[in-house]
Every structure is written in structure tokens, then in C-alpha cells.
Amino acid sequence: MGKDIGSRIKYHRLSNNLTQSDLSEGIISISYLSKIENGVADPPEEIIGLLCAKLNINPKSIESQKLVDLCDNWFKALFHKNMKEVDATYKQINENMNFITDTSLLHLIEIHKLRYYLIQKSQQKASEQYILLQSLSKHFNSREMYYWLKFSGYYYFTNLSYSKALNLFQKAKEYIKVCKYNCSIFFDYFINFRRN
């Protein structure tokens, strides 16, 4: 449980804009929290329970296939811009966020939120999400990095920073091998985004 719960705690701490000092206060030392978040320490369940209670997450939640499928459907609906399905699925995901234990899936949800806000033309929410993702991005795996760079490209494109957007799209292309969509879909996606 140690490494996975530690990364979840770190993810939720950053999502709530809490410092290690904020979260550890009254529970443990900052250095011990750092060790937990980095998977170096395997704390007792009591400590995990206190940290999770402060973050309002369930330490023993088990991610079900239903939640994975729900997220997959949301990602596909975003790709096809099926907004009725996008909105309905997003609501269900938000209601179940505390039950998702896989950090990579949580990252992918947060990354896709950027795309969601851009499609909705919610520039303020997109800007806030972009800032959150910047703080999380150093922990992204290759697949997460691909989507992060691609959606960052869309973010800059909507802000009329075309050369920055192109640069990010080119960087994303380097990660495309780990994505299940092929190169032609990547460029179709870009072309379709430009048209809207």
C-alpha cells in the first residue's frame, strides 16, 4: 500500500493546493510526509487514515473496472466532442473521484479536464487547470506526458500562441508511440480542433 497511497496523498495534496506543511500539521513531521509521498516510508494505517481524512479521501478504496470504463468513455467522448455524453460522464467521474486509487488514471482525468474546459470555452477554468497540471507534470509517465503536451498545445492555440502550440504538438508527437491512437488520428484531432 505504501508507494501507491503515498502518490495518491501527494496528488490530492497538490490538487487541494496544500503544502506539505499544511497537510502534515498536527499529524506528522514534514520530512516524514515527504518520505510517505515518495514511497520511501510505509506508515501505519492510523497515520494514513489521518492524512486521508484531512484530504477527504478514502485510503482503502478499490478502483473498480466500472470507474476505469467510465473514464475511458469520457476520454473517447471528448475526442469525438460528443458533449451530451461528455457532460454526463464528467458528472459521474466527479462524484467518484475519491474512489479512484490509480494515480495514473487520476493524472489522465486532470489532464483531460484541460481539454474539457477548452472545448467548453471556459478560459478561466482552463487557465487554472493548466497551472495545476504544471505542478503535477514532473510526475507524469510517458502516456500522461503525451496528453499533457498535446492539450497544452491546444491551450496555447486557443490563446493565439501558435508557435508555442506547434512546438508542444511536436513534442507530443515524440510520445505518440505509447498512445493507442496512431499519428494520423493525432493530426486529424489537431485539424478538427482548429476548425472549431
Phi, psi and omega in degrees: 000331190309301186292318182294313181293325178297317179290327176294317179299316179298315180302310183290328176297312179295322179297329179267011180054041178257143173276169175297326178296316179301312185288320185282340185307124178081359182241301182212177177282158178298318182295324178291320177299318179301318179295322178296312183297328181268005177075015181276323180253144176246090187285161176293159182300329181298316179295314178302317180300318180293317179295316181294323178297320179293330179268354181062044175234159181264115183290339184252012182294144180244125181289125180265160178298330179300318179292321178297314179297320179300315179294317178300318178296323179292317178300316180293319179296322176297318180301318182269000181054041174275085193294329178297313178290321179303310183295316181295317181290321179300320179298316179295319179297314180301323180291339184246009184305322183288350180261359180270121185259342183279116183298321180297319178295320177299318177299315181297323177297312181297321179295317180289338174299325177301313178299318180301312180294325178293318178296322179286351185060036176265080187298322180296313179296321179298317179296317179296320180293321179300317180296317177300314183294327176301320181288334180271339192300333181290350180255005184284141171279182185299317180296315179297320180296321177303308181292323179299312180294318181296311182288333172296322176301316177297320180301311180290327178298316180292338177266014175065023175262075190293320182290323176296318179299313181298318178301316180292321177298320180293322177294321179298324181302328179295336181262002189296336181298333181271355180265149183282349177269144182275175186299321182295323178293322178303313181285327174300318179300314179299315181296314179298322179296320181295327181289337185263000000 
